[in-house]
Amino acid sequence: MRIDIWSDYACPFCYIGKRRLENALSQFPNRDQVEVVFRSFQLDPHAEVSTDKSIHELLATKYGMTVEKAKAMNAQLAEQAKDVGLEFNFDTVKHTNTFDSHRLSHFASTKGKGAEMSERLLRAYFTDSLNLGDRSVLASLAAEVGLDQAEAAAMLETDAFANEVNGDIEEGSRLNITGVPFFVFNNKYALSGAQPGPVFKEVLDTVWAEEQAGPTLQVVGKGNSEVSTDDGCADGSCNI
């Protein structure tokens, strides 16, 4: 079984949804025969590499809400993250452009470290408050998962893997993906949003039991989150 996950490293529901899927896979008897592939998506492709504004201020400005409302929303998200063992530190998050981090993820995949790199990038953004737009930071993170730091740094100074990132984004557009996380199972079923564990388990069992044929996507679930906001991150997914 193959699961393609469109996500962005600046998307809180992507990290929560990733962990919920992993928890479901840990109880799936055929988990050793499941391949998970991370696909690139950018919620804010025009974001600057660095900014002096907090994530609360940026959300308030972008979606026309008060800073207090943005803080309250992020506090609720942090509570959801705790439920799956994650720590979100929104007060110190460094919002940035994630394009280079996606290039690094593709590079890591060619070295057999794609899963480890994606996990480390998400933790770096939401827990460690590191700037994923800083190429020196990215090279250090690459070294942490066992990649050659100098090789990663050299790659980041080129446009390597830009085509792969853009290709993922374009394929997502063809599939009408406007919010992430978005999970595609064997090119047949799709789940949108950070679904609860039982929903993932149901789809895993269904896909495994059926013949693996046909490219048609059937969207069998929409996001199901306890948080409902007007900020573009609602119903368990973050939208463009």
Secondary structure, DSSP 8 states (H G I E B T S, - for coil): -EEEEEE-TT-HHHHHHHHHHHHHHHT-TTGGG-EEEEEE--S-TT--S--SS-HHHHHHHHHT--HHHHHHHHHHHHHHHHHTT----GGG------HHHHHHHHHHHHTT-HHHHHHHHHHHHHTS---TT-HHHHHHHHHHTT--HHHHHHHHTTTTTHHHHHHHHHHHHHTT--EE-EEEETTTEEEESS--HHHHHHHHHHHHHS-------EEEE----S---SSSEETTEEE-
